[in-house]
Amino acid sequence: MLFFIYRVDKPGSRDLRESTRPAHLDYARGLGGRLRLAGPTLDEDGGRMTASVFILEAADRAEAEALTAEDPYEKAGLFETKIVRPFMEVPPWDLKPAPGN
């Protein structure tokens, strides 16, 4: 099952994010194919990372929570909020209009 994980940085945590980023990227790489999509959200100017998004494959919510709890970002206390929700992937071809529409 896929899970959408959205974790918002604490205010004023830019230095913590930057110093922890190499370990975070190593951790994410170690998830292999279980990590289907990942990346940061950015501020309005696109110059500063403000949160992290994972689309993660896990057996259930408890496993998704446990996997993300091991992320160096979480261990360092970077985030003020964390949302974990089941996610349904929709292939792009399913979004195209039917012929004649």
N, CA, C and O atoms as a DFTB+ gen file, in Angstrom:
404 C
 N C O
     1  1       0.843      -1.170       0.000
     2  2       0.000       0.000       0.000
     3  2       0.894       1.241       0.000
     4  3       1.962       1.260       0.612
     5  1       0.426       2.279      -0.705
     6  2       1.191       3.521      -0.749
     7  2       0.693       4.496       0.307
     8  3      -0.486       4.516       0.658
     9  1       1.630       5.309       0.806
    10  2       1.312       6.336       1.790
    11  2       1.934       7.656       1.369
    12  3       3.067       7.710       0.891
    13  1       1.162       8.720       1.560
    14  2       1.608      10.095       1.367
    15  2       2.051      10.612       2.728
    16  3       1.262      10.643       3.672
    17  1       3.306      11.015       2.828
    18  2       3.852      11.547       4.086
    19  2       4.276      12.980       3.826
    20  3       5.106      13.248       2.959
    21  1       3.692      13.903       4.593
    22  2       3.971      15.331       4.457
    23  2       4.440      15.837       5.813
    24  3       3.698      15.787       6.795
    25  1       5.682      16.326       5.861
    26  2       6.268      16.780       7.117
    27  2       6.754      18.224       6.942
    28  3       7.600      18.508       6.093
    29  1       6.205      19.128       7.758
    30  2       6.482      20.558       7.658
    31  2       7.581      20.940       8.645
    32  3       7.549      20.566       9.817
    33  1       8.558      21.698       8.133
    34  2       9.681      22.138       8.967
    35  2       9.223      23.092      10.070
    36  3       8.268      23.848       9.896
    37  1       9.914      23.045      11.199
    38  2       9.716      24.033      12.254
    39  2      10.234      25.384      11.757
    40  3      11.188      25.431      10.980
    41  1       9.625      26.462      12.190
    42  2      10.134      27.783      11.805
    43  2      11.597      27.946      12.241
    44  3      11.994      27.476      13.307
    45  1      12.376      28.610      11.412
    46  2      13.766      28.894      11.752
    47  2      14.681      27.685      11.741
    48  3      15.721      27.696      12.399
    49  1      14.315      26.635      11.003
    50  2      15.090      25.392      11.037
    51  2      15.954      25.185       9.796
    52  3      16.407      24.069       9.541
    53  1      16.182      26.223       9.038
    54  2      16.936      26.090       7.782
    55  2      18.323      25.475       8.003
    56  3      18.726      24.583       7.257
    57  1      19.049      25.939       9.011
    58  2      20.392      25.404       9.280
    59  2      20.333      23.923       9.649
    60  3      21.178      23.139       9.216
    61  1      19.335      23.540      10.449
    62  2      19.189      22.135      10.827
    63  2      18.907      21.282       9.597
    64  3      19.477      20.201       9.453
    65  1      18.036      21.752       8.710
    66  2      17.737      21.010       7.476
    67  2      19.002      20.839       6.650
    68  3      19.302      19.737       6.193
    69  1      19.741      21.919       6.455
    70  2      20.941      21.866       5.615
    71  2      22.004      20.950       6.207
    72  3      22.653      20.208       5.469
    73  1      22.192      20.985       7.511
    74  2      23.238      20.157       8.123
    75  2      22.853      18.678       8.159
    76  3      23.729      17.813       8.187
    77  1      21.574      18.385       8.158
    78  2      21.087      17.005       8.243
    79  2      20.801      16.409       6.862
    80  3      20.621      15.198       6.737
    81  1      20.759      17.246       5.836
    82  2      20.370      16.797       4.496
    83  2      21.199      15.636       3.955
    84  3      20.609      14.699       3.417
    85  1      22.530      15.634       4.063
    86  2      23.277      14.479       3.527
    87  2      22.846      13.144       4.153
    88  3      22.688      12.148       3.446
    89  1      22.660      13.126       5.462
    90  2      22.223      11.886       6.126
    91  2      20.801      11.523       5.704
    92  3      20.487      10.347       5.521
    93  1      19.943      12.531       5.551
    94  2      18.569      12.296       5.100
    95  2      18.563      11.667       3.696
    96  3      17.833      10.708       3.447
    97  1      19.376      12.208       2.789
    98  2      19.430      11.673       1.424
    99  2      19.962      10.246       1.415
   100  3      19.462       9.410       0.662
   101  1      20.961       9.953       2.233
   102  2      21.463       8.585       2.350
   103  2      20.364       7.650       2.842
   104  3      20.213       6.538       2.337
   105  1      19.602       8.107       3.829
   106  2      18.511       7.290       4.355
   107  2      17.471       7.028       3.262
   108  3      17.024       5.896       3.077
   109  1      17.092       8.088       2.542
   110  2      16.083       7.948       1.488
   111  2      16.556       6.971       0.414
   112  3      15.783       6.135      -0.052
   113  1      17.829       7.079       0.023
   114  2      18.378       6.137      -0.969
   115  2      18.288       4.691      -0.461
   116  3      18.029       3.771      -1.235
   117  1      18.502       4.507       0.822
   118  2      18.459       3.178       1.424
   119  2      17.072       2.546       1.415
   120  3      16.947       1.333       1.586
   121  1      16.035       3.345       1.219
   122  2      14.680       2.799       1.140
   123  2      14.426       2.103      -0.187
   124  3      13.458       1.355      -0.323
   125  1      15.285       2.343      -1.160
   126  2      15.185       1.681      -2.461
   127  2      13.848       1.918      -3.124
   128  3      13.320       3.029      -3.096
   129  1      13.299       0.870      -3.723
   130  2      12.053       0.966      -4.458
   131  2      10.828       1.239      -3.605
   132  3       9.758       1.532      -4.138
   133  1      10.967       1.148      -2.291
   134  2       9.827       1.445      -1.414
   135  2       9.482       2.929      -1.446
   136  3       8.336       3.322      -1.227
   137  1      10.502       3.749      -1.724
   138  2      10.290       5.179      -1.830
   139  2       9.979       5.495      -3.291
   140  3      10.875       5.514      -4.135
   141  1       8.723       5.738      -3.574
   142  2       8.285       5.898      -4.958
   143  2       8.495       7.310      -5.487
   144  3       8.739       7.502      -6.678
   145  1       8.399       8.297      -4.600
   146  2       8.579       9.692      -4.979
   147  2       8.943      10.461      -3.724
   148  3       8.432      10.175      -2.641
   149  1       9.822      11.432      -3.869
   150  2      10.215      12.231      -2.705
   151  2      10.725      13.584      -3.158
   152  3      11.196      13.745      -4.284
   153  1      10.624      14.550      -2.266
   154  2      11.181      15.862      -2.536
   155  2      10.672      16.875      -1.535
   156  3       9.722      16.622      -0.794
   157  1      11.322      18.032      -1.526
   158  2      10.891      19.094      -0.613
   159  2       9.848      19.996      -1.273
   160  3       9.805      20.120      -2.497
   161  1       9.014      20.619      -0.453
   162  2       8.235      21.744      -0.930
   163  2       9.092      22.987      -0.717
   164  3       9.999      23.001       0.115
   165  1       8.786      24.031      -1.488
   166  2       9.592      25.244      -1.461
   167  2       8.742      26.446      -1.076
   168  3       7.519      26.423      -1.211
   169  1       9.402      27.501      -0.593
   170  2       8.688      28.744      -0.315
   171  2       8.239      29.370      -1.631
   172  3       8.569      28.869      -2.705
   173  1       7.499      30.447      -1.549
   174  2       6.920      31.083      -2.741
   175  2       7.972      31.506      -3.754
   176  3       7.700      31.507      -4.954
   177  1       9.170      31.866      -3.299
   178  2      10.243      32.281      -4.204
   179  2      11.004      31.092      -4.784
   180  3      11.818      31.262      -5.692
   181  1      10.748      29.896      -4.269
   182  2      11.432      28.702      -4.749
   183  2      12.863      28.587      -4.272
   184  3      13.626      27.775      -4.796
   185  1      13.244      29.392      -3.280
   186  2      14.624      29.400      -2.838
   187  2      14.906      28.691      -1.534
   188  3      16.068      28.479      -1.187
   189  1      13.860      28.318      -0.799
   190  2      14.072      27.704       0.505
   191  2      13.140      26.506       0.670
   192  3      11.948      26.588       0.376
   193  1      13.701      25.388       1.146
   194  2      12.901      24.192       1.411
   195  2      12.095      24.416       2.695
   196  3      12.607      24.951       3.679
   197  1      10.831      23.996       2.666
   198  2       9.935      24.247       3.794
   199  2       9.297      22.984       4.381
   200  3       8.759      23.021       5.488
   201  1       9.352      21.889       3.661
   202  2       8.717      20.649       4.103
   203  2       9.237      19.504       3.248
   204  3       9.939      19.725       2.260
   205  1       8.893      18.287       3.630
   206  2       9.300      17.097       2.889
   207  2       8.084      16.253       2.552
   208  3       7.157      16.119       3.351
   209  1       8.108      15.684       1.346
   210  2       7.044      14.799       0.884
   211  2       7.663      13.465       0.494
   212  3       8.664      13.419      -0.222
   213  1       7.067      12.391       0.966
   214  2       7.417      11.041       0.543
   215  2       6.136      10.382       0.032
   216  3       5.071      10.560       0.624
   217  1       6.230       9.631      -1.051
   218  2       5.224       8.629      -1.403
   219  2       5.951       7.309      -1.169
   220  3       6.900       6.973      -1.877
   221  1       5.495       6.580      -0.179
   222  2       6.222       5.432       0.356
   223  2       5.361       4.185       0.340
   224  3       4.182       4.233       0.688
   225  1       5.945       3.072      -0.063
   226  2       5.246       1.792      -0.018
   227  2       5.511       1.124       1.326
   228  3       6.659       0.952       1.736
   229  1       4.425       0.750       2.004
   230  2       4.534       0.090       3.306
   231  2       3.352      -0.856       3.469
   232  3       2.327      -0.702       2.805
   233  1       3.499      -1.830       4.353
   234  2       2.431      -2.806       4.572
   235  2       1.193      -2.146       5.170
   236  3       0.065      -2.518       4.845
   237  1       1.409      -1.162       6.047
   238  2       0.306      -0.474       6.710
   239  2       0.813       0.855       7.270
   240  3       1.996       1.179       7.159
   241  1      -0.093       1.611       7.868
   242  2       0.272       2.923       8.402
   243  2       1.356       2.819       9.476
   244  3       2.261       3.652       9.525
   245  1       1.270       1.830      10.311
   246  2       2.263       1.669      11.369
   247  2       3.662       1.508      10.785
   248  3       4.619       2.086      11.300
   249  1       3.785       0.730       9.719
   250  2       5.099       0.567       9.092
   251  2       5.557       1.872       8.437
   252  3       6.734       2.222       8.516
   253  1       4.644       2.590       7.797
   254  2       5.002       3.886       7.191
   255  2       5.495       4.849       8.264
   256  3       6.491       5.545       8.064
   257  1       4.814       4.893       9.386
   258  2       5.228       5.745      10.514
   259  2       6.607       5.319      11.023
   260  3       7.465       6.163      11.282
   261  1       6.814       4.015      11.164
   262  2       8.091       3.514      11.683
   263  2       9.236       3.815      10.722
   264  3      10.325       4.192      11.153
   265  1       8.998       3.651       9.432
   266  2      10.052       3.932       8.451
   267  2      10.438       5.405       8.460
   268  3      11.623       5.735       8.426
   269  1       9.460       6.282       8.506
   270  2       9.786       7.705       8.492
   271  2      10.375       8.161       9.823
   272  3      11.132       9.131       9.854
   273  1      10.049       7.494      10.905
   274  2      10.616       7.854      12.207
   275  2      12.133       7.652      12.240
   276  3      12.824       8.268      13.051
   277  1      12.646       6.795      11.365
   278  2      14.087       6.548      11.301
   279  2      14.825       7.557      10.424
   280  3      16.055       7.547      10.376
   281  1      14.097       8.421       9.735
   282  2      14.704       9.448       8.885
   283  2      15.518      10.402       9.765
   284  3      15.007      10.877      10.779
   285  1      16.761      10.691       9.405
   286  2      17.571      11.625      10.191
   287  2      16.907      12.991      10.395
   288  3      17.136      13.633      11.420
   289  1      16.107      13.436       9.458
   290  2      15.379      14.688       9.653
   291  2      14.465      14.591      10.872
   292  3      14.428      15.504      11.697
   293  1      13.732      13.493      10.986
   294  2      12.841      13.328      12.142
   295  2      13.638      13.151      13.431
   296  3      13.288      13.724      14.462
   297  1      14.692      12.371      13.376
   298  2      15.507      12.153      14.569
   299  2      16.125      13.461      15.065
   300  3      16.339      13.625      16.266
   301  1      16.414      14.398      14.148
   302  2      17.006      15.690      14.519
   303  2      15.957      16.686      14.999
   304  3      16.307      17.760      15.489
   305  1      14.684      16.349      14.867
   306  2      13.626      17.246      15.320
   307  2      13.310      18.374      14.349
   308  3      12.915      19.459      14.774
   309  1      13.477      18.136      13.050
   310  2      13.265      19.169      12.049
   311  2      11.798      19.568      11.888
   312  3      11.510      20.726      11.586
   313  1      10.880      18.645      12.081
   314  2       9.496      18.876      11.687
   315  2       8.600      19.313      12.833
   316  3       8.746      18.868      13.972
   317  1       7.643      20.222      12.489
   318  2       6.633      20.625      13.469
   319  2       5.348      19.820      13.291
   320  3       4.586      19.654      14.243
   321  1       5.101      19.319      12.080
   322  2       3.914      18.504      11.840
   323  2       4.256      17.352      10.907
   324  3       5.206      17.415      10.127
   325  1       3.454      16.300      11.011
   326  2       3.618      15.125      10.155
   327  2       2.230      14.589       9.835
   328  3       1.431      14.316      10.732
   329  1       1.956      14.442       8.548
   330  2       0.690      13.873       8.086
   331  2       1.012      12.595       7.322
   332  3       1.870      12.596       6.439
   333  1       0.336      11.517       7.655
   334  2       0.500      10.235       6.968
   335  2      -0.884       9.773       6.531
   336  3      -1.775       9.577       7.358
   337  1      -1.054       9.602       5.223
   338  2      -2.340       9.183       4.673
   339  2      -2.134       8.118       3.610
   340  3      -1.149       8.162       2.872
   341  1      -3.057       7.154       3.522
   342  2      -3.013       6.226       2.389
   343  2      -3.111       7.024       1.088
   344  3      -3.759       8.070       1.031
   345  1      -2.464       6.515       0.059
   346  2      -2.372       7.229      -1.211
   347  2      -2.703       6.282      -2.348
   348  3      -2.280       5.126      -2.351
   349  1      -3.466       6.781      -3.319
   350  2      -3.794       5.989      -4.501
   351  2      -3.122       6.621      -5.715
   352  3      -3.399       7.768      -6.066
   353  1      -2.248       5.870      -6.339
   354  2      -1.575       6.344      -7.543
   355  2      -2.524       6.228      -8.731
   356  3      -3.203       5.216      -8.908
   357  1      -2.556       7.278      -9.537
   358  2      -3.363       7.280     -10.754
   359  2      -2.414       7.502     -11.923
   360  3      -1.794       8.560     -12.026
   361  1      -2.295       6.512     -12.806
   362  2      -1.412       6.691     -13.953
   363  2      -1.865       7.866     -14.812
   364  3      -3.066       8.104     -14.943
   365  1      -0.922       8.608     -15.400
   366  2      -1.291       9.786     -16.208
   367  2      -2.272       9.478     -17.331
   368  3      -3.124      10.308     -17.647
   369  1      -2.167       8.301     -17.936
   370  2      -3.071       7.979     -19.036
   371  2      -4.512       7.867     -18.562
   372  3      -5.433       8.013     -19.367
   373  1      -4.734       7.608     -17.257
   374  2      -6.098       7.562     -16.731
   375  2      -6.705       8.955     -16.587
   376  3      -7.907       9.089     -16.358
   377  1      -5.880       9.992     -16.721
   378  2      -6.355      11.360     -16.555
   379  2      -6.740      12.019     -17.886
   380  3      -7.365      13.080     -17.906
   381  1      -6.360      11.378     -18.991
   382  2      -6.676      11.949     -20.300
   383  2      -8.162      11.810     -20.604
   384  3      -8.783      10.822     -20.213
   385  1      -8.743      12.800     -21.304
   386  2     -10.157      12.686     -21.676
   387  2     -10.400      11.493     -22.603
   388  3      -9.546      11.133     -23.414
   389  1     -11.536      10.914     -22.470
   390  2     -11.926       9.815     -23.358
   391  2     -12.068      10.354     -24.772
   392  3     -12.368      11.536     -24.946
   393  1     -11.860       9.522     -25.790
   394  2     -12.025       9.981     -27.188
   395  2     -13.417      10.579     -27.383
   396  3     -14.418      10.039     -26.912
   397  1     -13.451      11.717     -28.097
   398  2     -14.704      12.383     -28.353
   399  2     -15.114      13.376     -27.291
   400  3     -16.147      14.031     -27.429
   401  1     -14.332      13.505     -26.236
   402  2     -14.670      14.473     -25.167
   403  2     -13.766      15.682     -25.230
   404  3     -13.900      16.596     -24.416
